[in-house]
Each structure stands twice: as structure tokens, then as C-alpha cells.
Amino acid sequence: MRAKKRFGQNFLKDPFILDQIVQVSAELLQDQKLIEIGVGLGDLSERLLSIASLTTYEIDADLCSFVLQKFSSRSFANTFSLVNCDVLSISLGIDSNLNLPKKTDAKQALHTMSDDSNSRVESKKGWLANEPYILVSNLPYNIATRIVLNLLHDPLCEGFVVMTQKEVALKFCADTLSSDFCALSVIAQSAGEMALLFDVSKESFDPMPKVTSSVFRHKKSTNFTHIESGFESMLKMAFSSPRKKLFNNLLPFFKQYEQENLLDKIFAQESIEQSARPHQISTQKYHHIYNTLKDHL
Ligand SMILES: C[S@@+](CC[C@H](N)C(=O)[O-])C[C@H]1O[C@@H](n2cnc3c(N)ncnc32)[C@H](O)[C@@H]1O
């Protein structure tokens, strides 16, 4: 079976790494549904079936036929469902975009976005299942960031174990003060607990990718509340020039709500130095900044 580059097909062949992924997944899994993105040649799916029933989403019809044929002669203790579709065509039902609200009706936009998000959480519709689930995947690298963001936003995704390029994993798992700390790290920490687990060398795959990969784990916080798109818009501005002062990056965001004076007060109240850079501020402080702005509108 020839790998298709456009679908990010780098198949994980190292049995030791495959077993390690299954082991950390088993530790995370309780009674949730188990879901995988990308069946590939079925090596990870086959091992995951030893711990639970599994639903796998796969875009490539050729791989679906190959794996169904391969599995036809085996009997698994658990049930396997293979869904041939593009996961990104499945509606998230939650607004995860990082676009700024329109300047003309900025105040209205900020309120509308938070109102919408509350009602969405209550609707109990998830991205990849309508019941609590854990996702395990060696992700297609070209869409890995989008997939991880979707999982972080989905209240029904209670956790995941994924492999991405190391560079992406470092961003999602970075802590304040690290040079990798960015908007993705703040979003990840807002949703729950992240842990960078281990690196995987290029040689573990066929075909070999150009870069090293890393496996990381997320556990959704038990008191998870929806991550508002207004908060994400603020983060986008905060990290727009990562080496510049946070104050200057945030000023245009506050200006559009006619609250530039409030930014000074928040910095004083939160004991944030005017010279602070975006990566030096904790996730908690970013929430305080956003909530104080919202309280003033
Ligand atoms: C990096 S490979 C991993 C395959 C296998 N799980 C493994 O570990 O070897 C990524 C898999 O995701 C599939 N894929 C790529 N884009 C997808 C999409 N948008 N929706 C569903 N599956 C996708 C690819 O066809 C491929 O099988």
C-alpha cells in the first residue's frame, strides 16, 4: 500500500512505540468511548482494540478497504467501527476560530460570543461522539493543530493521547516563561492538564517524516468551561508580536472596546510589569485580563 503524502501518511512501524502509546492510553481511559483518527495500516488500531471497543475515522477509502480485509480474519475481544470520512468535515458545533470580532460592533460581538458558547455547552453535542470520549491518534501532521484545537474545545472529549511534530507538541505543552509558550499553550492549559510524554524518531515511521515527533497527553479539567472565541481573539493579539511588550500588543484589542485606560489599571492590579513579554504571563492572568475587560462592557 503506497503512502499518500496529501493525507499525511507516515505509518508508525515501531512496535515498542505503538505499545507505549497504548499503555498511556489505557491509563487515561475509564468508561469513555475510544476514538482514533487515521487507521493507516491498522497497527495502532489493532493494539487499541485490546483495551476497548474502537471507532476510527479515516479519509482514505483505499486504507479502509485494506484494513477491513486485514482484520476480516481476526477476532477481537472488542468491536471495531471504521468511518470513511474527513474528520474536518464533521461540524464541531463550537466556534473555535481565532478571528477578531468586527470593530464596528465589538461590544455586541463579545457579549454575543459568550452567550452563544454557554448554550452550546449545554446542548451535549460533541465533535466525534455525542458521549464522553478519549481520542488516540498518530495525527496527520498537516492538520494536527486544527484537530488538537477542536479536541480542546469539545466538552465531550475528556482527554487524548496524540503524536504530532515535536515543534507543535512543545507549543501545546509549554509552560509560562518558556520560549514556546504561546496562544496554543494558554488554550491548552485553559482546557485542562497537558503532559509531554516522549519523543519518537523519524526512523520509527514508514515513510520517514522530515522531523522528530512527540507524543503528548491531555486530561480535560473536571470543571471545564467553554473557551470563548473572544478570549482567543485577545490571545491572538497578545502573542501577535511575541518578542514585543504584551501591553503594546494588547492595546489595539482594548481600544476597539474603548477601554485603553482599563489596560493600565489591569496591569497595576495584576502586578504585571509594563515591560512584560507575552510568554511571561500565566494562563490565569490572561483569564483575569479578559474577564476584567468583559466586566467593564
Ligand atoms: C500519520 S498517519 C497514521 C496512521 C496510523 N494510525 C499509524 O499510526 O500508522 C495519519 C492517518 O490519518 C489519515 N487522515 C489524514 N487526514 C485525515 C482526515 N482529514 N480525516 C480522517 N483521516 C485522515 C491518513 O490517511 C492516515 O491514515
Ligand as a Chemical Component Dictionary entry (heavy atoms), coordinates in Angstrom:
data_LIG
# 
_chem_comp.id                   LIG 
_chem_comp.type                 NON-POLYMER 
_chem_comp.pdbx_formal_charge   0 
_chem_comp.three_letter_code    LIG 
# 
loop_
_chem_comp_atom.comp_id 
_chem_comp_atom.atom_id 
_chem_comp_atom.alt_atom_id 
_chem_comp_atom.type_symbol 
_chem_comp_atom.charge 
_chem_comp_atom.model_Cartn_x 
_chem_comp_atom.model_Cartn_y 
_chem_comp_atom.model_Cartn_z 
_chem_comp_atom.pdbx_ordinal 
LIG C1  C1  C 0  0.229  9.724  10.353 1  
LIG S1  S1  S 1  -0.924 8.587  9.631  2  
LIG C2  C2  C 0  -1.221 7.490  10.999 3  
LIG C3  C3  C 0  -1.783 6.177  10.589 4  
LIG C4  C4  C 0  -1.793 5.069  11.657 5  
LIG N1  N1  N 0  -2.705 5.341  12.727 6  
LIG C5  C5  C 0  -0.394 4.847  12.180 7  
LIG O1  O1  O 0  -0.157 5.153  13.368 8  
LIG O2  O2  O -1 0.432  4.382  11.417 9  
LIG C6  C6  C 0  -2.396 9.610  9.583  10 
LIG C7  C7  C 0  -3.648 8.899  9.115  11 
LIG O3  O3  O 0  -4.725 9.856  9.113  12 
LIG C8  C8  C 0  -5.476 9.764  7.902  13 
LIG N2  N2  N 0  -6.062 11.083 7.635  14 
LIG C9  C9  C 0  -5.449 12.168 7.074  15 
LIG N3  N3  N 0  -6.283 13.218 7.011  16 
LIG C10 C10 C 0  -7.469 12.794 7.540  17 
LIG C11 C11 C 0  -8.734 13.419 7.727  18 
LIG N4  N4  N 0  -8.929 14.697 7.370  19 
LIG N5  N5  N 0  -9.741 12.688 8.283  20 
LIG C12 C12 C 0  -9.536 11.385 8.635  21 
LIG N6  N6  N 0  -8.363 10.744 8.480  22 
LIG C13 C13 C 0  -7.330 11.432 7.940  23 
LIG C14 C14 C 0  -4.441 9.339  6.875  24 
LIG O4  O4  O 0  -4.998 8.781  5.718  25 
LIG C15 C15 C 0  -3.610 8.364  7.704  26 
LIG O5  O5  O 0  -4.174 7.069  7.680  27 
# 
loop_
_chem_comp_bond.comp_id 
_chem_comp_bond.atom_id_1 
_chem_comp_bond.atom_id_2 
_chem_comp_bond.value_order 
_chem_comp_bond.pdbx_ordinal 
LIG C1  S1  SING 1  
LIG S1  C2  SING 2  
LIG S1  C6  SING 3  
LIG C2  C3  SING 4  
LIG C3  C4  SING 5  
LIG C4  N1  SING 6  
LIG C4  C5  SING 7  
LIG C5  O1  DOUB 8  
LIG C5  O2  SING 9  
LIG C6  C7  SING 10 
LIG C7  O3  SING 11 
LIG C7  C15 SING 12 
LIG O3  C8  SING 13 
LIG C8  N2  SING 14 
LIG C8  C14 SING 15 
LIG N2  C9  SING 16 
LIG N2  C13 SING 17 
LIG C9  N3  DOUB 18 
LIG N3  C10 SING 19 
LIG C10 C11 SING 20 
LIG C10 C13 DOUB 21 
LIG C11 N4  SING 22 
LIG C11 N5  DOUB 23 
LIG N5  C12 SING 24 
LIG C12 N6  DOUB 25 
LIG N6  C13 SING 26 
LIG C14 O4  SING 27 
LIG C14 C15 SING 28 
LIG C15 O5  SING 29 
# 
